[in-house]
Amino acid sequence: MPEHILYDEDRELLNRLVKGNEEAFTILYDRYYRRVALFVQQLVKLPALAEDISQETFIRIWEAREQLAKVQSFKSYLFVAARNHALNCLKRGASEEALKGEIIRHFQQFRNNTEEEMLTQAYLQHIERVLNALPLQTRRIFRLCREQEHSYEEVAARLGISKNAVKKHMIRSIKSLKSAAEKDLGISFGLALILVSRL
């Protein structure tokens, strides 16, 4: 599709998105998600972290949609937002691998410490409660994608639903988990995902 036509389509979709149109958001998501994820992966070097950052970027865009009325190019805005979010994540944790290494060393250092183990269990139990509060299908998809490491395509085929439906469920679960981690537990989203792998 010629760039000027795509630009005009994006402007129309953005206008609808600003008004809260979910269909417009879905079209933009489908159009740009993979490109954003590949772009972010070049920055963070880790596919899983790139996926999380990309999904969080779209979540933020949806949540701040009313503030996008003056945006001229959705594509430019999206990639700048993804880049900034990726760089902020790198600043906070250097990289997911560094974060994992730090957490692993932390757990090894304190693995015999009863108080530390109790705190970890409290985190795990809270995260488990958040996951259990999700709708059954959303929870099932999250566990298949995140814990069992199936691709969106594999999960879609297994459950007989579209890949887009899997994406929507993952966005919902990540949004809930992110909120619980940062607001309720006071820990980073990256650490929450590492704890999820221990469930």
N, C-alpha and C positions, 0 to 999 in steps of 0.2 A: 504494500500500500504506500503511495507517495507520501512523503513527510508532511506536506502541507495539508493533505486530507486527514492524516492521522492527527495532526495538531488541532484541526477544526473539530474532529470527533472528540478528542480529549477535552476541549473547551466545553463542549456541550455536556459531556459526561461529568465534568467537574462542576458545572452549574447545577446539575441534578444532585450530585454528591453533597454539595453545600446545603442543599435543602433536605438532606437525609435519605436520599433514594438509595436503597440497598442494592438494587439491580445495577445501578451505575457504578457503585463501589466494586461489585463483583466483576463487572466487565473490566474495569481498570486493574483490579487485582490479577485477573487471569492474563491480561495483556502484558503486565510488567513484572509480575512476581519472579519468574525464572530469571529474567535479565538482572533484576535487582540482586537476587541471591548470588548469581555468578559474579556480579560486580563486588558485592560485599566479601565474597570468599577470597577475592584477590587481595583484599585488605587484611582479613583476619586469618586466612590460610586454613581455616577449619570448617568443613562443610556443615557440620551440625550447628556450630555457633553462627555461621552465616545464615542458616535457615531460621534460627531463633531471632536474630537481629532483623532479618527481612520481615518476618511476621510481626514483630514488635513495631517496626516502622509503619506497616499498614494499619495496625491497631491504633497507633498514635494519630495517623491521618484521619481515620474514621472518627476518633474521639474529638479531634480538633477541626472537624470538617467545616464548621460555621466560620472559622477564621481564614478559610482559604478563598474567600470570594474575590480577593484582589490578585490572586496568583494568575500569571499569564500563561505559563507553560507547566502543566502538571508533571510531565516527564522530568523536566529540569528540577522542579521542586522536590519530586520524589527521590531522585538520585542524590541531591544535596542532603536531604533529610536522612537517607540511608547512610551516606558517608559520615555525616556528623554523629549519628547514633553509633556506628561501628567504631569510630575513633574514640568516642566517650567510653565505650565498652573496653577498648584496648587500654585506655588510660587507667580505668578502674582495676583491671585485672591482668594487664600486660597481654594475656591471651588465655583462652580456656585451658590450654595445656598447662600453662604456668599456674593457673588457679587450681586445676586438678592436682598438680604436684604439691602445691602448698597445702591443700586440704588433706591429701593423703599423708603428707609428713606430719600434719597436725594430728590426724587420727592415730598415726603410729606412735607419736610422742606421748599421747595421752590415752592410749587404748586401755591402760590399766587404771586410769583415773575414774573412779565411780561417778563423781560429780559431772565430769565431762560426758561420760557415757549416758547419764541420765538426761543431760541437756540435748544430746544428739537424738535420743529416743523421743524427747518431747517435740523436737523439730519434725521428726519422721511421722509421729502420730498426728501432728497438726496438718502436715501436708497430705497425709492419708485421708484425713477428714475432709479436706478441701476437694480432693479427687473424688471421694465417695459422694460428695454433695452435687457433683456434676450429673447431668442426665446420663442414663445408662449407656446409650450409644456413644456419647461424647467420651465418657470414661473408657469404654472399651477401645475406641479408636486411639485414644491417647496412649493406653498401655501397649497396644500393638505397635504403634509408631515409635514411641519413646523408649519403652522398656524392652520390647522384643525386637526393636530396630528394623521393623518392616518398612518398606517404602510406601509412599502414598498409593502408588499403583497397585502394589500387592494387597494393601488393606482394602482398597476399593473393589478389587476382584474378589477378595475373600468374603466381603460383606454384601456384594451385589449392589453397590452404590457407585456414584460418580467420584472421580478424583477430586472434583471441586467440592463435593460434600465432605470429603475427608479433610480438605483444607479448612473448611468452615468450622468443623468440630475441633480441629487442632488450634485454631485461633481462639476459640472460646475457652478451651482448657488452659492454654498458655496465659491468656489474660487473667483467668481466675488464679492460677498458680503464681503469677507475677505479683498480683495484688496481695495475696496472702504472704508471700515471702518478704516483700518490702514493707508492707504496712503492719501486718500482724506479727511477723517474726523479727523484723528488723535485720534481715540478712539479704544478700544480693540474690538476684534471679539466677545467676550462674551457680551459686552454691545450692540453691533449691533444686536445680536440675540434677546436680551431682547427688544430692540426698535422695532424690526420686529413684535414682539407679540402685539405691541400697534397699528400697522397699521390697 
